[in-house]
């Protein structure tokens, strides 16, 4: 879901006026953390292209209206070319992820954009390797980094 949303540039396209957004179910957040302040609101944002629903995302907002936590919307459902995609739950029997080829086909990527999908994938794996193999075992015990 995250890769479809991010590589499809849905949030940027919303900010550029390509989509319309309707906020629903906005209420005070029931959880707090370092990244979610005590006065934050939680809610869903529905993305529309014309009258067609294309995505549902979850957000936390601070009192000035800025998105907090990851500073990006958290996609829950997407409808691309009439096919519905949703966030996988722990109870789902099929937990397989979409492959790079499937993501390219779904988003209709061709040429250079198609090749960038693999760079995106590689970047994600490098970040995970850095966190699990280098930062957490070396820098965290020395007090040079916080465990996230």
Secondary structure by P-SEA (a helix, b strand, c coil): caaaaaaaaaaaaaaaccbbbbbccccccccccccccccbbbbbbbbbccccccbbbbbccccccccccccbbbbcbbbcccbbbbbbcccccccccccaaaaaaaacccaaaaaaaaaaaaaaaaaaaaaccccccccccccccccc
